[in-house]
């Protein structure tokens, strides 16, 4: 079982480390991650051995408070339940009160040194007690309003798990106790009229030091909390996306009700401008929806009856009625919020370094502070000097910066990913992605659209319309996966279907039927061979299409082949650009597919992939990933199907295409909501940016303490005379925490621009995405027609030269060149090798781009 708890009372990484140490001792615990930034603890445990109550009691015994965190829902109101805002408001009040009393205290204690004017009843030896007692009274409200530092600090010190509060409490308490001792010494000095003693102790009081430390620490924590609040803006924005009400059918009318009351099966009306309240299916009407909130895709998408729509997307036009399928915590938006929150709370492996350091940091600092004070006393310095050194070491050594270095960057990074439609499930995945060396891509639905399209039509009969009419009539009743593509294309070309009779599905070959009492068929080369229609021209057409990764279907009517329709699964617009960028980043790209090598190689060539592993059984995909890992390489698997799930789980980073199956998404570490391969590139770049940011944070936090502690301990006094005032130490400590969080916030500026205009370097070949029609001679003589794209032709002389060169090739009957389209259409009476045509044009001084 996995549960999340809200934890209060933590102030630094030593707190989170103490909680983790305590909880991890429990029997039945599987994993425990405490997020200092979000004040949350995520625990995986065996509910047969361990209960949630025991976990919370253990946290209480460690000196903190924990309660179960309710699963986030799309309708939740973050403003009403955001502990960060409540904490910030409390700190602001504490800060205001501290400043109000701090200013006169500072003026009074430092005024005589600065030459500032003071009231007469504070001046002179006779008024020394007024001077001292007023400072004490001004300090008291600051101590009281910031009392939690003392209660938490000494409580954790007593439990032998000191934290940042312990350092502040010891340092401030030492200054206050020293000041109270000074009050008694002044009183005794006045009683014995020892004015030298009175003057000496009046100048050595540390009330202003204690007050200033508490005020500066509170200022730093307030600024830090404000910055931390910004790191979780992505989650707050997600929670605000869904509407709070829905128009639901109750009886015969639609009634507006709170979205929490919507149940599966309810019919909901969504008007233009309204957000979809829950996940569901359209049952009436159609509309254009802005899905950018979920997928990051800015272009509105048309949805109609029978199609799924997701809660929080916005209806841009049209009224629809939908049936609710997923509500409350089950909606896509709620799942996204849960994933982002879990990712923000999880720890990256690099965080273990900070945890280990924080676990021993505070006890070491206390030891150093005591040792430094004792050493200076032994060296003959005054008690006042030694106390000042000890306090300075305590207040400058806060481990906050160290503890915040990792979680702030991870929270901002996962939030930034969510904004771009990239769901990163864990800090570990976010860190691992930066070191990937090999990316293995599934073909269908990942590199390609997964939706076959007609890419070539060859007319061998009387007309294209006759070919498409017959194809539509046959395929409109077929259940073959390719039939939908042919039907869709034929309808786009305004073809019309005729009634059919005697329909028969011939396994492994195609279909046949009678149209207007004429036998018709649509099938592959094997069917043409069985019908005795497969001459050399048909075989050439088949092999040429198959070599380009296409599936050719021949349409037959009354014993004559009307033509060929080639169907292919086209690659996505950004796939080639994504592959090129992965290569540029030094990552090997491998195409993994169950298709035959010929089809796989054609797709790989279009996408710019060099290595192909084809004819892989679904059960073997995981084994392929393992083999690459066995070579010592970090591997990412990107896929979308059920058969990809084991490979996704096996990979160092499993990346699921968002439009894929739920099983694949559950098995993955990263989910690409836009189903776009470019987002995998973005995810890797984001990982690199986050790791770079974490290392910067850790470096500065460690450097800060490495320099600050020796400075505060007085190491540089003998050589350079540098002594750190405790007040400056407190200011520096606060500044370090704020700077670490601010550095993490720079990740909000991260961007990975998508390729805009497809360039020659990044776009797929033209035949990949366009339908090419090739007409043939049909008057009693079957011809072979080829289309060539040629670069370098500029005038009529070029045209004539190319036509003459092509006509000189054996088997070529005619060649027509179109300068504007840089195209040559070649008619052949017999099969002609592409290489012969290419050689003829090359010898004429021009460049052949493609032959089809």
C-alpha positions in Angstrom: 0.0 0.0 0.0 1.1 3.5 -0.8 0.0 6.5 1.2 0.9 10.2 1.4 0.9 12.2 4.7 1.0 15.9 5.5 3.8 16.5 8.0 4.1 19.7 10.0 7.0 20.9 12.2 9.8 20.4 9.8 12.2 23.2 9.3 15.3 21.8 7.6 16.7 18.7 5.9 17.8 17.3 9.4 14.1 17.2 10.2 13.2 15.1 7.1 16.2 12.9 7.7 15.1 12.3 11.3 11.6 11.3 10.3 12.9 9.0 7.6 15.2 7.3 10.1 12.4 6.8 12.5 9.8 5.5 10.0 12.3 3.2 8.2 12.8 1.2 11.4 9.2 0.0 11.3 8.6 -3.6 10.3 6.7 -3.9 7.0 7.9 -0.6 5.6 9.0 -0.8 1.9 9.9 2.8 1.2 9.7 6.2 2.9 10.3 9.6 1.2 9.9 12.8 3.1 9.6 16.0 1.1 10.8 19.0 3.1 9.6 21.4 0.4 6.0 20.2 0.2 5.8 19.1 3.9 4.7 15.7 2.7 5.8 12.1 3.4 5.1 9.3 0.9 5.2 5.8 2.4 4.9 2.3 0.8 4.2 -0.4 3.3 2.7 -3.9 3.8 -0.7 -3.3 5.4 -0.6 -6.8 6.9 2.4 -5.8 9.1 2.1 -2.1 9.4 -0.8 0.3 9.9 -1.2 4.0 9.0 -1.8 4.8 12.7 1.5 3.3 13.7 3.3 5.4 11.0 1.7 8.6 12.3 2.5 7.7 15.9 6.2 7.2 14.9 6.3 10.6 13.3 4.8 12.1 16.5 7.4 10.4 18.6 10.1 11.9 16.4 8.8 15.3 17.4 6.5 16.1 14.4 2.9 15.8 13.4 1.5 13.7 10.5 -1.9 13.1 9.1 -3.2 11.4 6.0 -3.2 13.5 2.9 -6.5 13.2 1.0 -6.1 12.2 -2.7 -6.3 15.3 -4.8 -9.3 15.8 -7.0 -9.9 18.1 -10.0 -12.5 20.0 -8.0 -10.3 20.6 -5.0 -9.8 24.2 -3.9 -6.2 24.6 -3.3 -6.7 28.1 -1.8 -8.8 26.7 1.0 -6.4 23.8 1.8 -3.0 25.1 0.9 -0.8 24.9 4.0 1.9 26.9 2.3 -0.3 30.0 2.2 -1.3 29.5 5.8 2.4 29.1 6.8 3.3 32.2 4.8 0.6 34.3 6.5 1.7 33.2 10.0 5.4 34.0 9.2 4.4 37.4 7.8 2.7 38.3 11.0 5.7 37.1 13.0 8.0 39.1 10.8 5.9 42.3 11.2 5.9 42.0 15.0 9.6 41.2 15.1 10.5 44.2 13.0 8.3 46.5 15.1 10.3 45.6 18.2 13.6 45.0 16.5 14.0 48.6 15.1 13.8 50.4 18.5 16.0 47.7 20.1 18.6 48.0 17.4 18.5 51.8 17.7 18.9 51.7 21.4 21.6 49.1 21.6 23.7 50.6 18.7 22.8 54.3 19.0 25.6 55.2 21.4 28.2 53.6 19.0 26.8 55.4 16.0 26.4 58.8 17.7 22.7 58.7 17.3 20.7 60.9 19.8 19.1 59.0 22.7 16.6 60.1 25.4 18.4 61.4 28.5 17.0 58.6 30.8 19.1 56.1 28.8 22.3 58.0 29.2 24.9 58.0 32.0 25.9 55.4 34.6 22.9 56.2 36.7 20.5 55.2 33.9 22.4 52.0 32.9 19.7 49.7 34.3 17.0 51.6 32.3 19.2 51.1 29.2 19.7 47.4 29.9 16.2 46.5 31.1 14.5 48.3 28.1 16.6 46.2 25.7 15.5 43.1 27.5 11.8 44.1 27.4 12.0 44.9 23.7 13.6 41.5 23.0 11.0 39.6 24.9 8.1 40.0 22.3 10.4 38.9 19.5 11.4 35.8 21.5 7.8 35.0 22.4 6.4 35.4 18.8 9.2 33.2 17.5 8.9 30.8 20.4 8.4 27.8 18.0 12.2 27.8 17.3 12.8 27.2 21.0 10.1 24.6 21.6 10.9 22.6 18.4 14.6 23.1 18.7 15.1 22.0 22.3 12.5 19.2 21.9 14.5 17.7 19.0 17.7 18.3 20.9 16.3 16.3 23.8 15.3 13.5 21.4 18.8 13.4 20.0 17.7 14.5 16.6 18.8 18.2 16.5 17.7 20.3 13.5 17.9 23.9 12.3 15.6 25.0 15.0 18.0 23.5 17.5 20.9 25.6 16.2 18.8 28.8 16.3 17.4 28.0 19.8 20.9 27.3 21.2 22.4 30.4 19.7 19.5 32.7 20.6 19.1 31.3 24.1 22.8 31.6 24.7 22.7 35.3 23.8 19.6 35.9 26.0 21.0 34.1 29.0 24.2 36.0 28.6 22.2 39.2 28.5 20.2 38.3 31.7 23.5 37.6 33.4 24.6 41.0 32.3 21.5 42.5 33.9 22.4 41.0 37.3 26.1 42.0 37.0 25.0 45.6 36.2 22.7 45.5 39.3 25.4 44.3 41.5 27.8 46.9 40.0 25.4 49.7 40.8 24.9 48.3 44.3 28.7 48.4 45.0 29.1 51.6 42.9 31.6 49.7 40.7 31.0 51.8 37.5 33.8 50.1 35.6 31.9 46.8 35.9 28.6 48.5 35.1 30.0 50.0 31.9 31.7 46.8 30.8 28.6 44.6 31.2 26.3 47.3 29.6 28.4 47.1 26.4 28.4 43.3 26.4 24.7 42.5 26.3 23.5 40.4 23.4 19.7 41.0 23.5 19.9 42.8 20.1 21.9 39.9 18.7 19.3 37.3 19.8 16.5 39.5 18.5 18.2 40.2 15.2 19.0 36.5 14.7 15.3 35.6 15.2 14.1 38.5 13.0 16.5 37.7 10.1 15.8 34.0 10.3 12.1 34.7 10.2 12.6 37.1 7.2 14.6 34.4 5.4 12.0 31.7 6.1 9.2 34.0 4.9 11.1 34.7 1.6 11.9 31.0 1.3 8.3 30.0 1.8 7.2 32.5 -0.8 9.7 31.1 -3.2 8.7 27.5 -2.3 5.1 28.4 -3.0 6.1 29.3 -6.5 7.6 25.9 -7.1 4.3 24.3 -6.7 2.4 26.7 -8.9 2.0 24.0 -11.6 0.0 21.8 -9.2 -2.2 24.7 -8.1 -2.9 25.7 -11.7 -3.8 22.1 -12.5 -6.2 21.9 -9.6 -7.8 25.2 -10.7 -8.5 24.0 -14.3 -11.7 22.0 -13.8 -15.0 23.8 -13.3 -16.6 23.6 -9.9 -20.1 22.9 -11.3 -21.6 20.9 -14.1 -24.9 21.0 -16.0 -26.3 17.5 -15.5 -29.6 16.0 -16.8 -32.0 15.5 -13.9 -35.4 14.4 -15.0 -36.1 16.3 -18.3 -34.0 19.4 -17.5 -30.3 20.1 -17.1 -29.5 21.4 -13.6 -26.3 23.0 -12.4 -24.8 20.9 -9.6 -21.4 20.8 -7.8 -19.0 18.7 -9.8 -18.4 16.4 -6.8 -22.0 15.2 -7.1 -21.5 14.0 -10.7 -21.7 10.2 -11.0 -20.7 7.8 -13.8 -23.5 7.6 -16.4 -24.8 11.1 -15.9 -25.5 13.1 -19.0 -23.8 16.5 -19.0 -24.3 19.5 -21.3 -21.2 21.5 -22.2 -21.7 24.9 -24.0 -19.1 26.9 -25.9 -16.7 28.6 -23.5 -17.3 26.1 -20.7 -14.8 23.5 -19.4 -15.6 19.8 -19.5 -16.2 18.9 -15.8 -15.3 15.2 -15.9 -14.0 12.6 -18.4 -16.7 11.1 -20.7 -17.9 10.3 -24.1 -19.9 12.6 -26.5 -23.4 11.2 -27.1 -24.9 14.2 -28.9 -23.4 17.0 -31.0 -19.9 17.9 -32.0 -17.5 20.7 -31.0 -13.9 22.0 -31.2 -12.0 21.6 -27.9 -8.9 23.3 -26.6 -6.9 20.5 -25.0 -3.8 22.6 -24.2 -4.5 22.4 -20.5 -4.0 18.6 -20.5 -1.8 17.9 -23.6 0.0 21.3 -24.1 -1.2 21.2 -27.7 -2.4 24.7 -28.7 -4.4 23.7 -31.8 -8.1 23.0 -31.0 -9.3 19.4 -31.8 -12.7 18.4 -33.3 -14.6 15.9 -31.3 -17.9 14.2 -32.2 -20.3 11.5 -31.1 -18.6 8.4 -29.7 -15.3 10.2 -29.0 -13.7 10.6 -25.6 -13.2 14.0 -24.0 -11.2 14.8 -20.9 -12.2 16.9 -17.9 -10.7 20.4 -17.9 -10.5 20.9 -21.7 -12.4 23.9 -23.0 -15.3 23.8 -25.5 -14.5 26.4 -28.1 -17.5 26.0 -30.4 -20.7 23.9 -30.5 -23.0 22.4 -27.8 -22.4 18.8 -26.9 -24.0 16.3 -24.5 -21.7 13.9 -22.9 -22.0 10.8 -20.7 -19.7 10.8 -17.7 -17.4 7.8 -17.4 -14.7 8.9 -14.9 -15.4 11.3 -12.1 -13.8 12.6 -8.9 -10.4 11.1 -8.2 -10.6 8.9 -11.3 -10.5 11.6 -13.9 -7.5 12.1 -16.1 -6.8 15.5 -14.5 -6.9 14.1 -11.0 -4.5 11.3 -12.0 -2.1 13.9 -13.5 -2.2 15.9 -10.3 -1.5 12.8 -8.3 1.4 11.9 -10.6 2.9 15.4 -10.4 2.5 15.5 -6.6 4.1 12.0 -6.2 7.0 13.0 -8.5 7.6 16.2 -6.6 7.6 14.3 -3.3 9.9 11.5 -4.5 13.7 11.7 -4.2 16.3 11.5 -6.9 19.3 9.3 -6.2 21.5 12.5 -5.9 19.3 13.6 -3.0 20.8 10.8 -0.9 24.1 12.8 -0.7 22.3 15.7 0.9 20.4 13.3 3.2 23.6 11.7 4.4 25.2 15.0 5.1 22.2 16.5 6.8 21.9 13.5 9.1 25.2 14.3 10.8 25.5 18.0 10.0 23.7 19.6 13.0 25.4 17.5 15.7 28.8 18.3 14.1 27.9 22.0 14.0 27.0 22.1 17.7 30.3 20.3 18.5 32.2 22.8 16.4 30.4 25.8 18.1 31.2 24.5 21.6 34.8 23.6 20.6 35.4 27.0 19.1 34.1 28.9 22.1 36.2 26.8 24.5 39.3 27.2 22.4 39.0 31.0 22.4 38.4 31.0 26.2 41.6 28.8 26.6 43.5 31.3 24.4 42.6 34.0 26.9 39.7 35.7 25.2 36.7 37.1 27.2 33.5 35.1 27.8 31.7 37.7 25.7 34.1 37.0 22.7 33.8 33.2 23.1 30.0 33.3 23.3 29.9 35.5 20.2 32.0 33.0 18.3 29.8 30.1 19.4 26.6 31.9 18.4 28.0 32.9 15.0 28.9 29.3 14.2 25.5 28.0 15.2 23.4 30.6 13.2 25.5 30.5 10.0 25.6 26.7 9.7 21.9 26.1 9.1 21.5 23.1 6.7 18.5 24.6 5.0 20.3 25.4 1.7 21.6 21.8 1.5 18.2 20.3 2.2 16.4 22.5 -0.3 18.9 22.0 -3.1 17.3 18.8 -4.6 13.5 19.0 -3.8 13.1 22.5 -5.1 14.7 21.7 -8.5 12.7 18.4 -8.8 9.4 20.2 -7.9 9.9 23.0 -10.4 11.2 20.5 -13.0 8.2 18.1 -12.7 5.8 21.1 -12.8 7.5 22.5 -15.9 7.1 19.0 -17.5 3.4 19.0 -16.7 3.0 22.4 -18.3 4.4 20.9 -21.5 2.3 17.7 -21.4 5.1 15.6 -20.0 4.2 13.7 -16.8 7.3 12.6 -14.9 6.4 10.0 -12.3 9.4 10.2 -10.0 12.5 12.1 -9.2 14.6 9.1 -10.0 13.2 9.0 -13.6 13.9 12.7 -13.9 17.5 12.2 -12.8 18.2 9.0 -14.8 16.9 10.5 -18.1 19.9 12.9 -18.3 22.3 10.0 -18.6 20.6 8.0 -21.3 22.8 6.5 -24.0 20.3 4.5 -26.0 16.7 5.1 -26.9 14.7 2.2 -28.3 11.6 3.2 -30.2 8.5 1.1 -30.9 7.4 1.8 -34.5 3.6 1.8 -34.7 2.0 4.7 -32.8 5.4 6.0 -31.6 7.4 6.8 -34.7 4.4 6.5 -37.0 0.9 7.7 -36.5 -0.5 4.2 -36.2 -3.2 5.2 -38.6 -2.7 3.9 -42.2 -3.1 6.3 -45.0 -3.3 5.9 -48.8 0.0 7.1 -50.2 0.0 6.0 -53.8 -2.6 5.2 -56.5 -1.6 3.6 -59.8 -4.3 3.5 -62.4 -4.1 0.6 -64.9 -7.7 0.6 -66.0 -10.0 3.1 -67.8 -10.0 5.8 -65.1 -9.2 6.7 -61.5 -12.9 7.1 -60.7 -13.6 3.5 -61.8 -10.8 2.3 -59.7 -11.9 4.2 -56.5 -15.6 3.4 -57.0 -14.8 -0.3 -57.1 -12.4 -0.1 -54.2 -14.9 1.8 -52.1 -17.7 -0.7 -52.8 -15.5 -3.6 -51.8 -13.7 -2.2 -48.8 -16.6 -0.4 -47.2 -17.9 -3.8 -45.9 -14.4 -5.1 -45.0 -13.1 -5.4 -41.5 -9.5 -5.3 -42.6 -7.4 -2.6 -40.8 -6.3 -1.1 -44.2 -9.9 -0.9 -45.5 -10.6 2.2 -43.4 -7.8 4.1 -45.0 -9.0 3.2 -48.5 -12.6 4.0 -47.7 -11.5 7.4 -46.2 -9.4 8.3 -49.2 -12.0 7.2 -51.7 -14.7 9.3 -50.0 -12.3 12.3 -50.0 -12.1 11.8 -53.8 -15.9 11.8 -54.1 -16.1 8.1 -55.0 -19.4 6.4 -54.8 -20.1 2.9 -53.5 -22.4 0.4 -55.3 -24.3 -2.5 -53.7 -22.3 -5.8 -53.7 -23.3 -9.4 -53.6 -21.6 -12.7 -52.9 -19.0 -11.1 -50.5 -16.2 -13.5 -49.6 -13.2 -12.9 -47.3 -10.2 -15.0 -48.6 -7.8 -15.4 -45.7 -4.3 -14.2 -46.4 -5.2 -12.8 -49.8 -8.1 -10.3 -49.9 -11.8 -10.1 -50.6 -14.1 -10.7 -53.5 -17.7 -9.8 -54.4 -20.0 -9.2 -57.4 -20.8 -5.6 -58.4 -23.4 -5.1 -61.1 -23.1 -8.8 -61.7 -19.4 -8.5 -62.5 -16.9 -10.4 -60.4 -14.6 -8.0 -58.5 -11.8 -8.4 -56.0 -9.3 -6.5 -53.9 -6.2 -8.3 -52.7 -2.4 -8.7 -52.5 0.0 -10.2 -55.0 -0.8 -13.7 -53.8 -4.4 -13.2 -54.9 -3.4 -11.8 -58.2 -1.2 -14.9 -58.8 -4.0 -17.2 -57.8 -6.3 -15.4 -60.3 -3.6 -15.6 -63.1 -3.3 -11.8 -63.3 0.2 -11.3 -61.9 2.5 -10.4 -64.8 5.9 -8.8 -64.5 4.4 -5.3 -64.4 2.2 -6.3 -61.4 5.0 -7.9 -59.6 7.2 -4.9 -60.2 4.5 -2.6 -58.8 4.2 -4.9 -55.7 7.9 -5.0 -55.0 8.4 -1.3 -55.6 5.7 -0.5 -53.1 6.8 -3.1 -50.6 10.4 -1.8 -50.7 9.1 1.6 -49.5 7.3 0.1 -46.5 3.9 0.2 -48.2 1.1 -2.4 -48.4 -0.1 -2.7 -52.1 -3.7 -3.8 -52.8 -4.8 -4.5 -56.4 -8.4 -3.9 -57.5 -9.8 -6.2 -60.1 -13.1 -5.9 -62.1 -14.3 -8.5 -64.5 -10.9 -10.2 -64.9 -8.9 -7.0 -65.4 -6.8 -5.1 -62.9 -8.0 -1.5 -62.6 -5.0 -0.4 -60.6 -3.1 -0.5 -57.3 -3.7 1.4 -54.1 -0.7 1.5 -51.7 -1.4 2.0 -48.0 1.2 2.9 -45.4 1.5 3.9 -41.8 3.1 7.3 -42.1 5.6 8.7 -39.7 4.6 11.6 -37.4 5.5 15.1 -38.5 8.2 15.6 -35.8 9.6 12.1 -35.6 12.5 12.7 -38.0 13.4 16.0 -36.2 13.2 14.2 -32.8 15.5 11.4 -34.0 18.0 13.9 -35.5 18.0 15.8 -32.1 18.6 12.6 -30.1 21.5 11.8 -32.3 22.9 15.3 -31.9 22.7 14.8 -28.2 24.9 11.7 -28.6 22.2 9.1 -28.0 21.9 6.0 -30.1 18.4 5.4 -31.6 17.1 2.0 -32.3 13.8 1.1 -34.1 12.2 -2.0 -32.6 9.2 -3.6 -34.4 7.4 -6.8 -35.1 7.1 -5.8 -38.8 9.1 -7.5 -41.5 12.6 -6.1 -42.2 11.5 -4.4 -45.5 8.8 -2.3 -43.9 10.9 -1.6 -40.8 13.8 -0.5 -42.9 11.7 1.8 -45.0 10.2 3.5 -41.9 13.6 3.8 -40.3 15.0 5.5 -43.5 12.2 8.0 -43.5 12.7 8.8 -39.8 16.5 8.9 -40.1 17.1 5.9 -37.8 20.2 3.8 -38.6 19.7 0.7 -36.5 16.6 -1.5 -36.9 15.6 -4.7 -35.1 12.6 -6.2 -37.0 10.3 -9.2 -36.6 10.5 -9.1 -32.8 7.8 -10.9 -30.9 6.0 -8.9 -28.2 7.5 -11.2 -25.5 11.0 -10.6 -26.8 11.0 -6.8 -26.6 12.0 -6.9 -22.9 14.8 -9.2 -23.8 16.2 -6.7 -26.4 16.2 -3.9 -23.7 18.0 -6.3 -21.3 20.6 -7.1 -23.9 21.4 -3.4 -24.5 21.6 -2.8 -20.7 24.0 -5.8 -20.4 26.4 -3.8 -22.6 26.5 -1.2 -19.8 24.3 1.4 -21.4 21.5 3.5 -19.9 18.4 2.6 -22.0 15.0 4.4 -22.5 12.2 2.5 -24.1 9.4 4.5 -25.8 6.2 2.7 -26.7 2.4 2.8 -26.6 1.0 -0.7 -26.6 0.3 -3.5 -24.2 3.1 -5.5 -25.7 5.5 -2.7 -24.8 4.7 -2.7 -21.1 7.3 -5.3 -20.0 10.0 -3.5 -22.1 8.9 -0.1 -20.6 9.2 -1.6 -17.1 12.6 -3.2 -17.9 14.2 0.0 -19.3 16.1 2.5 -17.1 13.5 5.0 -18.2 10.2 3.8 -19.7 8.5 6.5 -21.8 4.8 5.9 -22.8 3.0 7.7 -25.6 0.0 9.3 -23.9 -2.5 8.0 -26.6 -1.4 4.5 -25.8 -2.9 1.9 -23.5 -3.4 2.3 -19.8 -1.1 -0.7 -19.2 1.7 1.0 -21.1 1.2 4.3 -19.2 1.2 2.5 -15.8 4.4 0.7 -16.7 6.2 3.9 -17.7 8.2 6.4 -15.8 7.4 9.3 -18.1 4.1 9.8 -20.0 4.0 12.0 -23.2 0.4 13.4 -23.2 0.7 14.8 -26.8 1.8 11.4 -28.2 4.6 13.3 -29.9 8.2 11.9 -30.0 9.6 15.4 -29.8 8.4 15.5 -26.2 10.8 12.7 -25.4 13.6 15.0 -26.5 12.1 17.7 -24.3 12.0 15.3 -21.3 15.7 14.5 -21.7 16.6 18.1 -22.0 14.5 19.0 -19.0 16.3 16.2 -17.0 19.7 17.6 -18.0 18.6 21.1 -16.9 17.2 19.9 -13.5 20.4 17.9 -12.8 22.5 20.9 -13.7 20.4 23.0 -11.4 20.7 20.5 -8.5 24.4 20.3 -8.8 24.7 24.1 -8.8 22.5 24.2 -5.6 24.5 21.5 -3.8 27.8 23.2 -4.9 26.8 26.6 -3.5 25.3 25.1 -0.3 28.4 23.1 0.4 30.8 26.0 -0.5 28.8 28.4 1.7 29.1 26.2 4.7 32.7 25.3 4.0 33.6 29.0 4.0 31.0 30.2 6.6 31.8 27.9 9.4 35.6 28.5 9.6 34.9 32.3 9.3 32.3 32.2 12.1 34.7 30.0 14.3 37.4 32.7 14.0 39.9 30.8 12.0 40.8 33.9 10.0 41.1 36.2 13.0 44.9 35.6 13.6 45.8 36.0 9.9 43.3 38.6 8.6 41.5 39.9 11.6 38.1 38.7 10.2 35.5 38.1 12.8 31.9 37.4 11.9 29.1 39.2 13.9 26.3 36.7 14.7 23.8 39.1 13.2 25.6 38.9 9.8 25.8 35.2 10.2 22.0 35.0 10.5 21.5 37.2 7.5 23.9 35.1 5.4 22.2 31.9 6.4 18.8 33.2 5.4 20.2 34.5 2.1 21.7 31.1 1.3 18.3 29.4 1.5 16.6 32.0 -0.5 19.3 31.9 -3.2 19.0 28.1 -3.6 15.2 28.3 -4.1 15.6 31.2 -6.5 18.1 29.3 -8.5 15.7 26.4 -8.8 13.0 28.8 -10.0 15.1 29.6 -13.0 13.9 26.3 -14.4 10.6 28.0 -15.0 12.4 29.6 -18.0 13.3 26.2 -19.5 12.0 25.7 -23.1 12.6 23.2 -25.9 11.2 24.8 -29.0 9.4 22.5 -31.3 10.5 22.3 -34.9 8.3 24.8 -36.8 8.8 24.6 -40.5 9.9 21.1 -41.7 13.3 21.6 -43.3 15.1 19.4 -45.7 17.1 18.1 -42.8 14.3 17.3 -40.5 11.2 16.5 -42.6 10.3 13.1 -43.9 10.6 12.4 -47.7 7.7 13.9 -49.7 6.2 10.5 -50.5 5.9 9.8 -46.8 3.1 12.3 -46.2 1.5 12.9 -49.6 -0.6 10.8 -51.9 1.0 10.3 -55.3 -1.2 9.4 -58.3 0.4 7.7 -61.3 -1.8 7.3 -64.4 -1.0 4.8 -67.1 -1.9 4.2 -70.8 -5.1 2.2 -70.9 -6.0 1.7 -74.5 -5.4 -2.0 -74.9 -1.7 -1.7 -73.8 -0.6 -1.8 -70.2 2.2 0.6 -69.4 4.4 1.1 -66.4 4.6 4.7 -65.3 7.2 6.2 -63.0 7.6 9.6 -61.4 11.0 11.1 -60.8 11.8 14.2 -58.8 14.8 15.9 -60.3 16.9 18.9 -59.0 19.0 21.2 -61.2 16.6 21.9 -64.1 16.2 25.6 -64.8 15.0 26.2 -68.4 13.4 24.7 -71.5 16.9 23.4 -72.6 17.2 21.5 -69.3 13.7 20.0 -69.9 14.6 18.9 -73.4 17.9 17.4 -72.3 16.3 15.3 -69.5 13.5 14.1 -71.7 15.9 13.0 -74.4 18.1 11.2 -71.9 15.2 9.3 -70.4 13.7 8.4 -73.9 17.1 6.9 -74.8 16.8 4.3 -72.0 15.7 0.8 -73.3 12.0 0.1 -72.5 11.0 3.8 -72.1 8.3 4.9 -74.5 7.8 8.5 -73.4 9.1 11.0 -70.8 7.4 14.3 -69.9 9.1 16.9 -67.7 7.4 19.6 -65.7 9.9 22.3 -64.7 7.7 23.9 -62.0 7.2 20.7 -60.1 10.8 19.4 -60.9 9.0 16.2 -62.0 9.5 13.8 -64.8 6.7 11.2 -65.7 8.2 8.2 -67.5 6.0 5.7 -69.4 7.6 2.3 -69.9 6.4 -0.6 -72.1 8.5 -3.1 -70.0 10.0 -3.1 -66.6 12.9 -0.6 -66.3 15.3 -0.5 -63.4 15.3 2.7 -61.4 19.0 2.7 -61.5 19.0 2.9 -65.3 16.7 6.0 -65.2 18.8 7.6 -62.4 22.0 7.0 -64.3 20.6 8.5 -67.5 19.6 11.7 -65.7 22.8 11.9 -63.7 24.9 11.5 -66.9 22.9 14.4 -68.4 24.1 16.6 -65.5 21.1 16.6 -63.1 20.3 15.2 -59.6 17.6 12.6 -59.0 15.8 13.1 -55.6 13.4 10.2 -55.8 11.8 7.6 -58.1 8.3 6.2 -57.6 
